[in-house]
Amino acid sequence: MNQLDEHISQAKRELSAAQQRGDQPSARHYASELNDLLTYKKNHPDENHDPNSLEVFCDMNPDDPKCRVFED
């Protein structure tokens, strides 16, 4: 299993645990994280590294100023 799939599995476990505890803020956090990771995986099927939060953010918001890439 690659790093991205492991992160997705972990987010699913954490979401399930938060839902069972009735911890709605944590459940919303893990549901959002899981959705973002699944979208990233769909957009990058050949990648297997675990993306950091900026990579996921920029994948979802490529026009955001934080995601600008400057070339020399």
C-alpha positions as CSV (number, residue, x, y, z in Angstrom):
1,M,0.0,0.0,0.0
2,N,1.4,3.4,-0.8
3,Q,1.5,6.4,1.5
4,L,-1.5,8.2,0.0
5,D,-3.7,5.1,0.4
6,E,-2.4,4.7,4.0
7,H,-3.4,8.3,4.7
8,I,-6.9,7.7,3.2
9,S,-7.3,4.6,5.4
10,Q,-6.2,6.5,8.5
11,A,-8.7,9.3,7.7
12,K,-11.5,6.8,7.3
13,R,-10.6,5.2,10.7
14,E,-10.4,8.6,12.4
15,L,-13.7,9.7,10.9
16,S,-15.4,6.5,12.0
17,A,-14.0,6.9,15.5
18,A,-15.1,10.5,15.8
19,Q,-18.6,9.6,14.6
20,Q,-18.9,6.8,17.1
21,R,-17.8,9.2,19.9
22,G,-20.3,11.8,18.7
23,D,-17.5,14.3,18.2
24,Q,-19.0,16.4,15.4
25,P,-16.1,18.9,15.0
26,S,-13.6,16.1,14.6
27,A,-15.9,14.2,12.3
28,R,-16.3,17.3,10.1
29,H,-12.5,17.7,10.0
30,Y,-11.8,14.1,9.0
31,A,-14.7,14.1,6.5
32,S,-13.3,17.2,4.8
33,E,-9.7,15.7,4.9
34,L,-11.0,12.4,3.4
35,N,-12.9,14.2,0.7
36,D,-9.8,16.3,-0.2
37,L,-7.5,13.3,-0.3
38,L,-9.9,11.3,-2.5
39,T,-10.1,14.2,-4.9
40,Y,-6.3,14.5,-4.9
41,K,-6.0,10.8,-5.7
42,K,-8.6,11.1,-8.5
43,N,-6.7,14.0,-10.0
44,H,-3.3,12.3,-9.6
45,P,-3.8,8.6,-10.2
46,D,-0.1,7.8,-10.8
47,E,1.1,9.5,-7.6
48,N,1.6,7.5,-4.4
49,H,3.3,10.0,-2.1
50,D,1.3,11.4,0.8
51,P,0.6,15.1,-0.2
52,N,1.0,17.8,2.3
53,S,-1.8,20.2,3.1
54,L,-0.4,22.9,0.7
55,E,-0.3,20.4,-2.2
56,V,-3.9,19.4,-1.6
57,F,-5.0,23.0,-1.2
58,C,-3.3,24.0,-4.5
59,D,-4.8,21.0,-6.3
60,M,-8.2,22.2,-5.3
61,N,-7.4,26.0,-5.7
62,P,-4.8,26.3,-8.5
63,D,-5.5,30.1,-9.0
64,D,-4.9,31.0,-5.4
65,P,-1.9,33.4,-4.9
66,K,-0.4,30.9,-2.5
67,C,-0.1,28.4,-5.3
68,R,1.8,30.6,-7.7
69,V,5.0,29.0,-9.2
70,F,7.7,31.4,-10.3
71,E,10.3,30.3,-12.8
72,D,13.7,31.8,-13.2
